[in-house]
């Protein structure tokens, strides 16, 4: 009587390198997005501050 039932499954392919490469790309994209959002916020705040400073009249003299 032959035992055709396998005890262990066949070996699977090693996708470690593919996973690490795609994970590195995803981490890079996430960090780049955080950097871009941070840059946009800082640029927006600095431009709003510059706009307010342009409207201030520093030549005003008091009459007293």
C-alpha positions as CSV (number, residue, x, y, z in Angstrom):
1,X,0.0,0.0,0.0
2,X,1.4,3.3,-1.1
3,X,1.1,6.4,1.0
4,X,0.4,9.2,-1.5
5,X,-0.6,11.7,1.2
6,X,2.2,14.3,1.7
7,X,3.0,15.1,5.3
8,X,4.6,18.5,4.5
9,X,3.6,21.0,1.8
10,X,6.0,21.9,-0.9
11,X,8.5,24.7,-0.3
12,X,7.2,28.2,-1.1
13,X,9.1,30.8,-3.1
14,X,11.2,33.3,-1.2
15,X,9.7,36.8,-1.7
16,X,11.8,38.5,1.0
17,X,13.8,40.6,-1.4
18,X,10.8,41.7,-3.3
19,X,9.0,42.6,-0.1
20,X,12.0,44.6,1.2
21,X,12.3,46.5,-2.0
22,X,8.6,47.4,-2.2
23,X,8.6,48.2,1.5
24,X,11.5,50.6,1.0
25,X,9.7,52.4,-1.8
26,X,6.6,52.7,0.3
27,X,8.5,54.1,3.3
28,X,10.2,56.6,1.0
29,X,6.9,57.7,-0.5
30,X,5.4,58.2,3.0
31,X,8.3,60.2,4.2
32,X,8.3,62.3,1.1
33,X,4.6,63.0,1.5
34,X,5.2,64.0,5.2
35,X,8.0,66.3,4.0
36,X,5.9,67.8,1.3
37,X,2.9,68.5,3.6
38,X,5.3,70.0,6.2
39,X,6.9,72.2,3.6
40,X,3.5,73.4,2.3
41,X,2.4,74.3,5.8
42,X,5.6,76.2,6.6
43,X,5.5,78.0,3.2
44,X,1.9,79.0,3.8
45,X,2.6,80.3,7.3
46,X,5.6,82.2,6.1
47,X,3.8,83.7,3.2
48,X,0.9,84.8,5.5
49,X,3.3,86.3,7.9
50,X,5.1,88.1,5.0
51,X,1.7,89.4,3.8
52,X,0.9,90.8,7.2
53,X,4.4,92.4,7.5
54,X,4.0,94.1,4.1
55,X,0.8,95.8,5.3
56,X,2.4,97.3,8.4
57,X,3.3,100.9,8.1
58,X,6.6,101.3,9.9
59,X,7.0,105.0,9.0
60,X,4.1,106.0,11.2
61,X,5.1,108.7,13.7
62,X,3.2,109.6,16.8
63,X,1.9,113.2,17.1
64,X,2.9,113.6,20.7
